[in-house]
Amino acid sequence: MKKIIFLLALGMTIGFGASAQKKTGYINSRELLETMPEARKADSSLTKYGKELEDQLKAMAADAQNKFKAYQDGAKTMSDAVKEVKEKELTDLQNRIEEFRQGADEKMGKKREDLFKPILDKAQKAIKDVGSEGGYDYIFDGTQLLYAKESENIMPQVKAKLGIK
């Protein structure tokens, strides 16, 4: 009798353990973004925007360099008052260049966020949809995963959901 109760209890424990098993999947989100056409377009747009800012910065630096050279060339013939004014102009120009550089960094960050937020939201929605439709309890980003069975990679389903081949 004790054996029957023990076997029954053991069977129930094993049964509960099996039903409590969670379905997990994984995806490499970086790889997914690299395959999304809109991400490539956004990256290209961001690169172009960065180049425009860089060109403006180079033009400002060249102008500052020219003004500094002119100052050096004429410094011997300038009065102290004129030297002081020219030095202030050069200092102000250097400060504007530094402010532009900092502003450019902020603009690049804002532009990156503006361009990629809708793309990331779209990818996240597709991952959630595949997770819900596939009955997954958890989906991990594969870039941090050390091992996973290939059968649990949801990349093909998410690409299909996004219309990517």
Buried (B, 14 or more C-beta within 10 A) or exposed (E): EEEEEEEEEEEEEEEEEEEEEEEBBBBBBEEBBEBBEBBEEBBEBBEEBBEEBEEEBEEBBEEBEEBBEEBEEEEEEBEEEEBEEBEEEBEEBBEEBEEBEEEBEEBBEEBBEEBBEEBBEBBEEBBBBBBEEEEBEEBBEBEEBEEBEEEBBBBEBBBEBBEBE
